[in-house]
Amino acid sequence: MKKLDWYILKRFIGTFFFTILLMASVACVIDYSEKVNDFVERKAPVMAILGYFKNFIPHITALLFQFFIFISTIFFTSKMAYKSEIIAILANGVSFQRFLRPYFIGAALMCGLSLWANHYVVPMANKQRLAFEDKYIHYEKISADQNVHLRLKKDLYIFMQNFDYKTNTGNRFTAETIQGTKLVEKVMADRISYDSVKKEYTLYNVTVRKNDGLKEDLQVLSEMKRKFPFVPMDLDEDESVKEALTTPELTKYIEREKLRGRESLNFFYVEKYRRTSQPFAGMIMVLIGVCIASRKIRGGSGLHLALGIVLSAVYFFMMQFSTTFSTKGGLNPLLSVWILNFVFGAVALVLLRRQIK
């Protein structure tokens, strides 16, 4: 590491964190203006609001990480080009590849930090942020979706017509134990209630049918208590839960929901793969930013920043398109989050080759 490397690295990291501070502050102001009526109406405490924005900053930083690192790269590199510093560096025999070394070191540090934060820190912050929103922003969930089917175990399936979260009761409940193609037990109840303390269900007006080969047993009970491996909130498909789970927790959640036969798992796969692909996208954007902003052009930093904002908008638009195509159209979720890295990576290599020439 030479003085030149430390000079560029310090400016890179300093500009990056300044950009985050500036943009995150603007995002907090916008978010506050949108939700201030809810804060007043629900009488949210000041400390709770401050805690919410403390957790909102990691969320917005992770969401726009590529934009922040791209804009910060363009901003200070363009300043160096405008002051003819880059011309002086290259004129002294420093190759463009050597000039890129501190950029890649800084990008590796920032992207490594982002990788760790995406998998562990941001989900924990989101858990607190979403809990605040559920309490002070969103309306309380009253009931689950109608006609819910769940697979709880390899051989256990349940059905419920509806469930009321306020009274913790549901109607038209059925639990079937199926081994292979054989129905071993079928439990049907007109009504079911959940005891959140004992973690068990009480079934009312119950009919229990058991099959053992040619032998069949039928029981009719007025009441029966039984434990099932689910809680009432599992009946509701809340896709925002993916943001509040660390990657190990998200992997377990996906496996559980796959066992239960959930159809919309691509939302969760996209979230899981995005946490890894996003930091690598940041490194690609750094390379593109250096290649664009290292040339001294008419229009100066303003034109460089405008071009950077346009490219960032194109990136996020294409990312949203590929994500939607995965969740709604069946595109492989791994491909949907990595395809833009390959596309913009190819663009970065073309720009780099032109810049070296």
N, C-alpha and C positions, 0 to 999 in steps of 0.2 A: 504494500500500500504506500503510494507516494503522496506528496502534498496535494497534487491534483486530484487524486482519488478521494482524499478526505474532504477537500473543498467541495467537490460535486456531491459526495455522499451526505455531508451535513446540510447542504442546500436542498437536496432531494427530500430527506427525512423531515427537515423543518417545514418545507413547503407543503408536504403531504399532511402533516398534522395541523398546520394552519388552515388548509383547505377543509379538513374534516371539521375543525372547530367552527369555521365560518358557515359551511353548508349545513352542519347539524344544528347550529343556532337558528338559521333561517327555517329549517324544517320544524324545529320545536315551536317557533312563533306561529307558523302556519297551522300546525296541529293544535296548538292551544286555541287559536282563533276559531277553529272548527268545533271544538269541544267545550268551550267556556260555558255555554248555556247548560250543558249536561253537568258540568262541575257545580254550577250554582244551584241547579234544580235538585241534584242528588246530595247537595251539601258535602262535597268531598273535602276532607281536611287538607290544609296547605301542605303539610308534611307528606301526605299520601300523594298529592299532585307532584311534588318535587321528586318523590321516589319513582313515580311513573315516568317522568321525563329522564331521570337517571337511567332507567331501563330502556327508554325509547331511543336514546342516542346509540347504544350498540346495535339496535335493530336497524336503524336507518343507515348506519355506517356499513353494516354487513350487506344491506340491500343494494347500496350504491357504491360498493368498494371499487369496482372497475372504473366508474366515473371519477371518483375522487383521485385515484392514483394516476389516471390518464390526464386529467386536467392539471394536476400538480406537476406532472412531468413536462407537459407542454408549456406551462406558465414559466417555470424557472429556466428551462432550456431555451425558450424563445428570448428571455431576457439576456441570457448569455450570448445568443446569436446577434441580438440587436446591438450589444456592446462590443461586438467583434471578438469576443473571448474565444469562441470556438474556432474562428479563422486563425487566431494566433496559436492555439493549441495544435491544430493540424499542420500549420506552417512550420512548426518546430519538429516535425518528423513523427508525431504521434499518429498512428493509424486510427481509422474510425473504429475498428474492432477494439483496439486498446482503449479508446475514448469511452466505449460502452461498458467497460468493466465495472466502474462504481455504480452505474445504473443497475446492472444485474445484481450486484451485491445488495444494494438498497431494496431492489424489487424482491429478491429472495428473502430478505429480513421481513419486509412488510407482508409478503404473501405467506410466509411461514406463520407469522402472527395471525393473519387472517384465517389460515387453515385451522389452527388451534382454536381460535375464537368461534369459528363457524360450527365446529363439532361439539364444543362444550360451553364456552362462556355465553355466547348469544342465546342459545336455547334456555339457559337458566335465567337470563335477564327477561326473555320473552315470557317465561312462566309467570313471573311477577307482573309483567306488563299486562298480559291477558287476564290475570286474576283481577287487576284493578279495573280493566275495561268491563269485565263481566259484572263487577259490583257497582260501578258508577256510570258506565256508558251504555251498555247493551241492556235491553229488556230481559227480564228473567225468563228462562225457558220454562214453559208451563207444562208441555206434554211432549212425548216422543213422537216420532213419525208413525203413521198408520201402517198396520199389517207388517210388522217387523219379523224377519226370519234370521236366526243366528245359529251358527254351528259352534258350540261351546267346546266340544272335544271331538276326538276322532269318530266317536259313535253316538254323540249326544247332540240333538237338534231341538231348538225351541221356536215357538211361534207365539206372538202376542198381537192382539188387534190394536190395542192402544195402552198407553201408560201415562198417568197423571203424576208429575213430579211434586206437586204441592201436597198431595195426600199420600204419595208413595203407593198408589194402587193401580192395577191394570185389569183389563177384561179379556175374556176368551183366550186363556193361556193353554198352551199345549207343549209337552216335552216328550220327545221320542228317542228311545235308545235303539239304535239299529246296528246290528253286527253283520257285516256283509250285506246280504239282501234280506236278512231276517229281522222283523220287528220284534224285539225282545220285550219292550215295555212302552206303553203309551199312557201318559198322565194328562188328563184334561180337567180344567177348572174354569168355572164361570168367572171367578174373581181371584186376584192375587195381591198380596200386600207385602212390602219389604220392611224389615226391621233393621235399621242402619246400625244399631248397637250390637245386636247378636249376629248380624250379617247373614240372616236367613229369611226365607220367604214363607208366608202362610197362605195356603191354598184353600179356597172355599168351594163347596159343592163339587167335590172331586170325584172323578171316575178314573180308576186305575185298571188298566188292562195289561196282563202279562201272558206271554206265549212261551211255552216250553215244548217244542215239537208239536205233537198232537194235543197236548194238554193246554188248556186256556183257563186263566183265572181272572175273574172280574170282581172288582171291589168298588163300592159306592160309599164315600165318606163325606161327612158334612164339613170337616176341617182336617188339614194335614200340614205339618211343618217339614220343610226340606231346604237344604242348602244347594244352590246352583253356582257355578263358577262365573258369575257375571254380576255387575251392579246396574241399577237402573240407567245411569248415564251412558252405559255401553250400547243402549238401544238407539242412541242418537248419533248420527254420522257427522261429527264435528271435524272438519278438515283443518281448522286452525290449530288443532292440538299438535300437528306435526312441527310447528315452529317452537313449541315449548318442550320438546324432547331432545335430549342429547343423542348423539348418533347411536351409541349402544342401546339406549332406550327405544329409539326409533326402529332399530333392527328388530328388537323383540316385539314391538307393537305391530310391525308389518307381518311378522310370522304369526302372531295371534289373529290378526284380521284376515290373513290368508286362510287360516284354519276355519274361520267363521264364514268364509265364502263371500267376503266383501268384494264388490266389483270395482270400486274406484281407487284401487291401490296405486295407480300410476301417479296420483298426487303426491303420495308419500315417497315413492321411488325417485321422483324428480327432485324432491327436497333433499333426499339423502345424497344423490349424486351431485347435486348443485353445490353442496357444501365443499366438495373436493375440486370440482371443475372451476369454480369462481376464482380462487387464488391464482390458478394457472392462467386464467384469462387476464388477470391483472398484470402478469409478467409480459404477456403478449402485447397488451395495451401500452406498456412502458416502452417496448421496442418500437411500436408504431409512433408513439409520441415523440421519441427522440429523433426518428427519421424525418418526421414532419417539421418539427420545430427547430432543428439544427441549421436549417438554411435561412440566411438573412434575406427576406423578401420585402417588397414594397407592401406596406400595410402593417408591418411589425407584429407585435404580440397580439394585437386585437384580431388580426386575420387568423393567426394560429389558434387562438382560443375559440373563435367562431367555428373553424374547421373541426376542432376537437369536440365541441358541443354537438355538432352535426353528426360526427362519427359515433359519438356516445349514444345519441338518440337512435341512430340506425341499429347499433348493437342491441340496445334494450328492446327496440321494436321487434327485431328478428328473434331475440330470446323469448319474448312473450309469444310470438307466433309459434315457435317450435315447441314451447311448453304446452300451449293450448292444443297443438296438433297431437301431442303425446297424451294429454289427459282426456281429450275428447275424440281424437281420431285413431288412437291405438298405436302411434309411433313409439318405438322402443324408448323408454325414458332415459337410458344411458346414452343413447345416440342423440336424443333431443337436447341434452345439456352440454354435450361435448362437440357437437357438429359445428357450432359457432367458433369454438377454439381452433378447429382445423381450418375453417374458412379464413378467420382473421389471422391465424398463424401463417397461412400462405400469403396473405396480403403483406404481413410484416416482413417475410423473407424477400418478397419482390421489392419492397421499399428499401430494405437493407442492401440488396444487391445493387440497386440504382445508386444508393448513397455511397457505397464503396467505390463504384466506378467514377 
